Each structure stands twice: as C-alpha cells, then as structure tokens.
Amino acid sequence: MKETLLIEKLIEISSGEKVSFHTPGHKFGKMFAKLKCDRILENLTIIDTTELTGTDNLHQPTGIIKKAQENAAEAFNSDETFFLVNGSTAGVYAMIMSAIEPGNKIIIGRDCHQSVINALILGDIQPIYIYPEVDVQNGITLGISPEKVEALIVEHKEIKAVLITYPTYYGIASDLKKITEIAHKYDKLMLVDGAHGAHLGLSEKLPITPMECGVDAVVESTHKTLPSLTQSSMLHIKGNRIDREKLRFMLRVHQSSSPSYILMASLDLATNIYKEKGNYLMDNLLYNIREFKNRIKNVEGVTLLDEKITERNSVEAIDQTKIYIKLRGILGSRFEQVLRKDYAIQMEMSNEKGVLGITSIANEKEDFSKLAIAIEKIYQNYSKEQNSEGTWKSLITNNNCYLYSTVPKCIYAPRKAYYMKKKPISLKKSVGLVCGESIIPYPPGIPLIVAGELIREDTVNRIQQIKREKTKLLGMKDTNMEYIEIIHTNEVK
C-alpha cells in the first residue's frame, strides 16, 4: 500500500528499544505482554464491531456493557461508573453541564485543563477562579487551600459547584477530603478532574482516591496511568446530588453515537488487571521508584520533587508515580530532548526547570536503571556545555508559573467572548487589550490566558518565552506567535 504515512510513522516510532515515561499507561503494550493477554489485542479488527444482538449499546446498556461498567464501579468504589470513548474531555463536558445550568457559576482551580474552559463556553457557565499555591523553585503549581475554597464560597454564595484538579500533572494532591466537606457543608457539588489519578486506589502509599473523599463525580483518564487504550476513560459517580438522567443525556450529546468497542473492551481489560494484579504491580512499581530515587538523589546537580513538598500548606500528599527531575544548569526542554535523542527515553513533558515522567504499573526495573544511567551521563556531558548565549545555567529563566496564581482581569465571560468579533494585532502591542483566544501551553493543557481576559505584559513575555523554547502552544491562530487575536470592540479602552 502507498501513502500510509501515519501508520508508517507510528511503526517507525514504536520500533526499537524505547523507554516510556509518558502516557498511555500500557507503555507500548508491554503491560499486555507481561500479563500474557496481548493475544486478545493481536487483531483488533476482530472486535471492532457495532451495536448488534449480544453486543449491547453504550448509550442504553442492558447487557455486557452494563455488566462491565458495574464491574468497574465495584473496582473503583463508585456508585455508578460510565465508560468514556471520547476521552476524559467528553466526561468533563458531561459532568459540568449536567451539574450546572446555563448562567450559573462554578469555582474552578485556575490550573484546570482546557476541557474545563471549553465546558464553560458550551454550557454558558461563569467561572470563579481559585488560585493554587506556587512553587517558584521547582517551576510548578501546587495545591489549593481548603480555607481559600471556603472563603470563596462565602463570598460567592450563588455558586453551584467546586471543581479542582486532583492530582495535578505533577502529582500534587490538595486536601480533597476537607475541600469536599466544605463544599457539601454549603450544599455545593464537588466535582473533580482526576485525569491523572485513575491508579490511586492501588496503594495506601498514594493519595486517597476522590471516591474515598466523598466527591460527587470524578473523571479519570484510565488510559493515562492504567493499561487501557488512548482516549478511553471513566466517569465515576457517588451519591445522588447529580441528576443521573441529565448526565446520561449529556454523555449521549458529547460522545459518539458509534462508540468504539475496542476502547470499551480495553476499559474492561484494564478493570480486570486493576482488580486482579493491580496491587501487586503497584507495590513493585513503588519499590522500583524508591530504588531509582535513592540512586540518583546524591548525583551532583539532581533535584527531585519528593515528600518534602507536603510541608507546604496547600499540599496534602504527593503521587510518587510522577517523577519530576531537575538537572542543574540544563533547561528542561534540552534535558527532555537529550533523553529522547541520545538515550531513547521519552518523558511526558518538560518545563523550563525540569522534566516530568509519568510511570505506570507497566514500567519495569530496567526502565528506571536506564533513566538513572542517562541522568548521570547527561550531567557529566552537558552541565558545562557552552553556546552563543553562555552556559546552560545562564539560559534558565525566572519561573513564570505565577501566571497561574494571579488573575488576569475578566472582561467577558468565556461564552460571550467566544462569539464576539475579533481581529489580529501584534503581540507586542496587545498589552491592555482583551484577548480573543484561549492560549494553552500543551502539555499540560493549562490555559495561560482565557478569551475575554485582559492581556498583561507578563502574559506577553511568557508567550515570547514559549516561542524561544519552541514549546507547543495551542489556541493561537497565528502559529508563529507574532500576532494575537483580540476582541474587536469599542467598549474596552
């Protein structure tokens, strides 16, 4: 066959010995091979079917899909679980739009995923942002204080729900149990974007699960940290505060009417692995992570994000399956590039300070050994490297994550901003104008600025820095990052 470009590229990328510290959680299928269930997935076309006699229907399950979802609910300690075949994004849309009517308000962590902002646009919902604590030294946002949540609820009594990310991309866990108690005390719904926490129930050494905290609903990306296929996720419900019929309707709206049986089957398989082998595999993973950290923690120039971070007021716990590493004198983007090109190790992402690895129960001891060796060699080879601007150390800029903890002034609500007329203007001349597009560094997919907010000088500086670092940026119409869309109106001066 000719011109099968995507297939050829994917085969090229997956060939050879590569170490995955990125999603999906099955790590190039190693999880399935390890448990000798790869035969099930050898020929996916055999199980690629549609709604037939005996195959049930995701949107009105009465047979095998219903049973599979019930098995998942039992495994993940929910009252009801829904399979998601359009990713966690569809689950976030359905969760928010079934819980909150148009025109109402919701408290949202500013470090939210872009899908949350998009749900506000779709549902005409007004955000009240709450800002996480910031760790400037490590270049990351931390947790959200329960006291801040309560203060905002008291100030904005009209809000209908609270939504936070738990755990964060970097594994930071706020005191979700206390935040949930506060939300319920004021008769507010507690919603969670748990995209990076599907695995938390596998060990008491990990942060407690949202279901254990008593939240009303959580969306979890099973494919990120457990062995299901990309785009397959779950929505877990606890209690009766959310109208289930509205939720089912919203799931039908936001999911395909031809749901993938391959994705649903992978969720069923992931549930089985979770129940039968999950605890054992997680114990092994955590042991290997401890051994890895003990090996490299004394390497000159290495800094790890570890349990000490829980001393910060906003941090209740840390997910040890996330590995954040800084190497003194080396930009995070360069660190990630060298790991990939020279050592065939792919991390999840990098920021200007360091690199983030997402591990799963599919990772093995050898993976961590290869990473440790690579880190030792990289520091020796690159820490003193010079370039036209001086040493690597001189290239490390002041951290900009404070942009997620200080609010740009909101002039227009997200939905109104989306439908207003816009025009491009030079980025350099945009300070003080109203942004007409949501600008999102990806990963991790956390909005830098949302359409309808006032553009500040620090926002412009950050976009220019992202351009220099050649980091991926979503949302800007001008992919060269020279021009920014602003709202074209005489109402703003």
C-alpha positions in Angstrom: 0.0 0.0 0.0 1.2 3.5 -0.8 0.9 6.7 1.3 0.0 5.1 4.6 2.1 7.9 6.2 0.6 7.9 9.6 0.8 4.1 10.0 4.4 4.1 8.7 5.4 6.8 11.1 3.8 5.1 14.1 5.5 1.9 13.3 8.8 3.7 13.0 8.4 5.4 16.4 7.4 2.2 18.1 10.2 0.1 16.7 13.4 -0.5 18.6 14.1 -0.4 22.3 12.4 2.7 23.8 11.7 3.5 27.4 8.3 5.2 28.0 7.8 7.6 30.9 4.8 9.1 29.1 1.2 8.1 28.5 -0.5 5.8 27.7 -0.2 3.6 30.7 0.3 0.3 28.9 3.7 1.5 27.7 3.7 0.4 24.0 1.7 -2.7 25.0 4.3 -4.0 27.5 1.6 -4.4 30.1 -0.4 -6.7 28.0 2.6 -8.8 27.0 3.7 -9.0 30.7 0.4 -10.5 31.7 0.1 -12.7 28.6 -3.1 -11.0 27.5 -1.6 -9.5 24.3 -3.2 -12.3 22.3 -6.5 -10.6 23.0 -5.3 -7.5 21.2 -3.3 -9.1 18.4 -6.0 -8.4 15.8 -8.2 -5.5 16.9 -10.3 -5.7 13.7 -11.9 -8.9 15.0 -13.5 -7.0 18.0 -14.1 -3.8 16.0 -17.9 -4.1 15.8 -21.1 -2.1 16.3 -24.4 -2.5 18.2 -25.5 -6.0 17.3 -27.5 -8.7 19.0 -25.4 -9.5 22.1 -23.0 -6.6 21.9 -25.3 -4.2 23.9 -25.4 -0.4 23.5 -23.2 2.1 25.4 -25.9 4.7 25.5 -28.6 2.4 26.9 -26.7 -0.6 28.3 -28.7 -3.6 29.5 -26.2 -6.5 28.8 -22.5 -6.9 28.7 -21.6 -3.2 28.7 -23.8 -2.7 31.7 -22.1 -5.6 33.5 -18.6 -4.3 32.5 -19.5 -0.8 33.9 -20.8 -2.4 37.1 -17.6 -4.3 37.5 -15.7 -1.0 37.1 -17.9 0.7 39.7 -17.1 -2.1 42.1 -13.3 -1.9 41.4 -13.1 1.9 41.7 -15.5 2.2 44.6 -18.2 4.3 42.9 -22.0 4.1 43.0 -22.1 4.1 39.2 -19.4 4.2 36.5 -19.7 5.3 32.9 -17.3 4.3 30.1 -16.0 7.2 28.1 -14.8 6.6 24.5 -14.3 10.3 23.6 -11.7 10.7 26.3 -11.9 12.5 29.6 -12.8 15.6 27.7 -16.3 14.3 27.0 -16.6 13.3 30.6 -15.7 16.7 31.8 -18.2 18.3 29.5 -21.0 15.9 30.6 -20.1 16.2 34.3 -20.1 20.0 34.4 -23.1 20.6 32.0 -25.3 18.1 33.8 -24.5 19.6 37.2 -24.8 23.3 36.4 -27.4 25.1 34.4 -26.6 27.9 31.9 -25.8 31.3 33.6 -24.8 29.8 36.9 -21.4 30.0 38.5 -18.7 27.4 39.5 -15.5 27.7 41.5 -12.6 26.3 39.4 -8.9 25.8 40.1 -7.1 28.1 37.7 -4.7 25.3 36.9 -7.6 23.5 35.2 -7.4 21.6 31.9 -8.6 23.3 28.7 -11.6 21.0 28.6 -12.9 22.7 31.7 -12.8 26.1 30.0 -14.4 24.7 26.9 -17.2 23.2 29.0 -17.9 26.8 30.3 -18.2 28.0 26.8 -20.5 25.2 25.8 -22.7 25.4 28.9 -22.6 29.2 29.3 -21.3 28.8 32.8 -19.5 31.6 34.7 -16.1 30.8 36.3 -14.9 32.0 39.7 -11.2 31.1 39.7 -9.3 29.9 42.7 -5.6 30.0 42.6 -3.1 27.3 43.6 -0.1 27.9 45.7 3.1 28.2 43.6 6.5 26.6 44.0 8.8 29.0 42.2 11.9 26.9 42.9 10.5 23.9 41.1 8.5 25.8 38.5 5.2 24.2 39.2 1.8 25.0 40.8 0.9 23.2 44.0 -2.4 22.6 45.8 -5.5 24.6 46.6 -6.1 25.6 50.2 -9.4 24.4 51.7 -9.6 27.8 53.6 -9.5 29.6 50.2 -12.3 27.4 48.9 -14.5 28.2 51.9 -13.8 31.9 51.7 -14.8 32.0 48.0 -18.0 30.0 48.7 -18.9 32.5 51.4 -18.1 35.4 49.1 -20.0 33.9 46.1 -23.0 32.2 47.7 -24.6 31.8 44.3 -22.1 29.3 43.0 -23.4 25.8 42.4 -20.2 23.7 42.5 -16.5 23.5 43.1 -14.1 21.8 40.7 -10.4 21.1 41.2 -7.7 19.0 39.5 -6.7 16.0 41.7 -3.9 15.0 41.5 -2.2 17.6 39.3 0.0 16.8 36.3 3.0 16.7 38.7 1.3 14.5 41.3 0.3 17.2 43.8 -2.8 16.3 45.9 -4.7 19.0 47.7 -6.7 18.2 50.9 -9.6 17.0 48.8 -11.4 15.3 51.7 -11.6 18.6 53.6 -12.5 20.6 50.5 -15.3 18.2 49.8 -16.6 18.5 53.3 -16.6 22.3 52.9 -18.4 22.2 49.6 -21.1 19.9 51.0 -21.5 21.9 54.1 -22.6 24.8 51.9 -24.7 22.4 49.8 -22.4 22.8 46.7 -21.5 20.0 44.4 -17.9 18.7 44.5 -16.5 17.8 41.0 -13.0 16.5 40.2 -10.9 16.4 37.1 -8.9 13.3 38.1 -7.4 12.6 34.7 -4.0 11.7 36.2 -5.3 9.7 39.2 -7.0 6.5 37.9 -4.4 4.4 39.6 -4.6 5.9 43.1 -6.7 3.1 44.6 -3.9 0.6 44.1 -1.8 1.5 47.2 -2.3 3.2 50.6 1.1 4.9 49.9 -0.6 7.0 47.2 -3.0 9.9 47.8 -6.5 8.7 48.7 -9.0 8.5 45.8 -11.7 11.1 45.1 -14.3 8.5 45.8 -12.9 7.9 49.3 -13.0 11.7 49.8 -16.8 11.6 49.0 -16.8 13.7 45.9 -20.0 13.7 43.8 -18.2 13.0 40.5 -14.7 12.4 39.1 -13.5 11.9 35.6 -10.4 9.7 35.3 -8.2 9.0 32.3 -7.8 5.3 32.6 -5.5 5.3 29.5 -3.0 7.7 31.1 -2.0 5.7 34.2 -3.6 2.3 33.7 -3.5 -0.1 30.8 -6.4 0.9 28.6 -6.1 2.4 25.1 -5.7 6.1 24.4 -9.0 8.0 24.5 -10.7 5.6 26.9 -11.6 7.0 30.3 -14.2 6.6 33.1 -16.7 8.8 34.9 -17.4 7.8 38.5 -20.4 9.0 40.5 -21.0 8.9 44.2 -24.3 9.8 45.9 -27.4 11.3 44.4 -26.6 15.0 44.2 -26.1 14.8 40.4 -29.1 14.1 38.3 -28.2 10.8 36.6 -30.7 11.3 33.7 -29.2 14.7 32.8 -25.8 13.1 33.0 -26.8 10.3 30.7 -28.2 12.8 28.2 -25.1 14.9 28.3 -23.0 11.8 27.7 -25.0 11.0 24.6 -24.5 14.5 23.4 -20.8 14.6 23.9 -19.9 11.0 22.9 -20.0 9.3 19.5 -23.2 7.6 18.5 -20.9 4.9 17.2 -18.8 4.2 20.2 -15.6 2.1 19.8 -16.0 -1.4 21.1 -12.2 -1.6 21.0 -11.9 1.2 23.5 -14.7 -0.2 25.7 -13.0 -3.6 25.7 -9.8 -2.1 26.7 -11.5 -0.4 29.7 -12.9 -3.8 30.6 -9.5 -5.3 30.4 -7.9 -2.5 32.4 -10.5 -3.0 35.1 -9.7 -6.7 35.3 -6.0 -6.1 35.6 -6.7 -3.4 38.2 -8.7 -5.9 40.3 -6.6 -9.0 39.8 -3.0 -7.8 39.6 -3.1 -4.1 40.3 -1.9 -4.0 44.0 1.0 -6.4 43.3 2.1 -4.5 40.3 1.8 -1.1 42.1 3.9 -2.4 45.0 6.6 -3.4 42.5 6.4 0.0 40.8 6.7 2.0 44.0 9.7 -0.1 45.1 11.4 0.5 41.7 10.8 4.2 42.0 12.3 4.3 45.5 15.4 2.5 44.3 15.7 4.9 41.4 15.4 7.9 43.6 17.9 6.6 46.1 20.3 6.0 43.3 20.2 9.5 41.8 19.4 11.7 44.7 23.0 12.1 45.5 24.1 12.8 41.9 25.5 16.2 41.7 23.1 18.7 40.3 20.0 16.5 40.6 16.8 17.7 42.3 13.7 15.6 42.8 10.2 16.5 43.8 9.6 14.4 46.8 7.6 14.0 50.1 9.2 17.2 51.4 6.7 19.1 49.3 3.9 18.0 51.6 5.3 20.5 54.1 3.7 23.2 52.0 0.3 24.4 53.3 -1.6 23.5 50.2 -0.2 20.0 49.7 -1.8 17.1 51.5 0.1 14.3 49.6 2.2 13.6 46.5 1.7 10.9 43.9 5.0 9.1 43.9 4.3 7.6 40.4 5.0 11.0 38.9 8.8 11.7 38.7 9.8 15.4 38.3 13.6 15.9 37.8 15.7 19.0 37.6 19.3 18.9 36.5 21.3 22.0 37.4 22.4 24.1 34.5 20.3 22.4 31.9 17.0 23.7 30.5 14.1 21.3 30.9 13.4 21.3 27.2 17.1 20.4 26.4 17.1 17.7 29.1 14.0 16.1 27.5 15.5 16.4 24.0 18.8 14.7 25.0 17.0 11.9 26.8 14.9 11.2 23.7 17.6 11.5 21.1 20.6 10.1 22.8 19.1 7.5 25.2 15.8 6.5 23.6 13.9 7.6 26.7 10.7 9.6 26.2 9.4 11.7 29.1 5.9 13.1 29.3 6.9 16.7 29.1 9.3 19.4 30.2 9.1 22.9 31.5 11.8 25.5 31.8 13.1 23.9 35.0 12.9 20.2 34.5 11.3 17.1 33.0 8.3 15.1 34.1 8.0 11.3 33.8 4.6 9.5 34.2 5.1 6.0 35.3 2.6 3.1 35.4 2.3 -0.5 36.6 3.7 -1.4 33.1 7.1 0.1 33.8 9.8 -2.3 34.9 13.1 -2.1 36.9 15.1 -1.9 33.7 13.3 1.3 32.7 14.5 3.1 35.8 18.0 1.7 35.5 18.3 3.2 32.0 16.9 6.5 33.2 19.4 6.7 36.1 22.3 5.9 33.8 21.2 8.5 31.3 20.9 11.2 34.0 24.3 10.5 35.4 25.9 10.8 31.9 23.9 13.8 30.8 25.0 15.9 33.8 28.6 14.9 33.1 28.4 15.7 29.4 26.1 18.8 29.3 26.3 20.7 32.5 29.4 22.6 31.3 28.4 22.9 27.7 28.6 26.4 26.2 26.6 28.1 23.4 26.3 31.5 21.9 24.5 32.8 25.0 26.8 31.3 27.6 26.3 28.4 29.9 23.2 26.3 30.1 22.7 27.7 33.5 22.5 31.2 32.2 19.6 30.2 29.9 17.4 29.2 32.8 14.9 32.0 33.2 12.9 33.2 36.1 9.9 30.9 36.6 6.6 32.0 35.1 4.2 29.7 36.9 3.0 32.7 38.9 0.8 33.4 35.9 -1.4 30.7 37.1 -1.8 32.2 40.6 -2.6 35.8 39.7 -5.8 36.6 37.9 -6.0 38.4 34.6 -8.9 40.7 34.7 -12.0 39.1 33.2 -13.9 41.5 30.9 -16.2 39.0 29.2 -17.4 35.5 30.2 -15.9 32.7 28.1 -19.0 32.0 26.0 -19.7 35.7 25.2 -16.0 36.2 24.4 -16.1 33.2 22.0 -18.9 34.7 19.9 -17.6 38.3 19.8 -15.8 39.8 16.7 -12.1 39.5 16.8 -9.1 40.9 14.9 -5.3 40.2 15.0 -2.8 42.6 16.5 0.9 42.5 17.0 1.6 40.6 20.2 4.0 43.4 21.3 1.1 45.9 21.1 -1.5 43.8 22.8 -1.0 44.7 26.4 -4.2 46.2 27.9 -6.5 44.8 25.3 -9.0 41.9 25.6 -7.7 38.5 24.5 -9.9 36.9 21.8 -8.5 33.4 22.1 -7.6 30.9 24.9 -3.8 30.3 24.8 -2.7 27.0 26.2 0.8 25.5 26.5 0.5 21.8 25.8 1.3 19.7 27.7 0.0 20.2 30.3 -3.0 21.9 28.7 -3.5 24.6 31.4 -4.7 27.9 29.9 -2.2 30.8 30.1 -5.0 33.2 29.3 -8.7 32.7 28.5 -10.6 34.5 25.8 -12.3 37.5 27.4 -9.4 38.3 29.8 -7.2 41.4 29.8 -3.7 40.8 28.3 -0.9 41.7 30.6 2.7 42.4 30.0 3.8 39.2 31.9 1.4 37.2 29.6 3.1 38.6 26.5 6.5 37.9 28.0 5.5 34.3 28.7 4.3 33.7 25.1 7.6 35.1 23.8 9.5 32.8 26.1 7.4 29.8 24.9 8.3 30.7 21.3 12.0 30.8 22.1 11.8 27.5 23.8 9.9 26.0 20.9 7.3 24.6 23.3 3.9 23.6 21.9 1.2 26.2 22.2 -2.4 25.6 21.4 -5.1 28.2 20.7 -3.2 30.9 18.9 -4.5 31.5 15.4 -1.0 32.7 14.4 1.2 29.7 14.8 4.3 31.9 14.5 3.2 33.7 17.7 3.7 37.2 16.2 0.1 38.2 16.3 -2.7 37.6 18.9 -6.4 37.7 18.4 -8.1 40.4 20.4 -11.8 41.2 20.8 -12.7 44.0 18.4 -15.0 46.4 20.2 -15.1 50.0 21.3 -16.4 49.0 24.7 -12.9 48.4 26.1 -10.4 51.3 26.5 
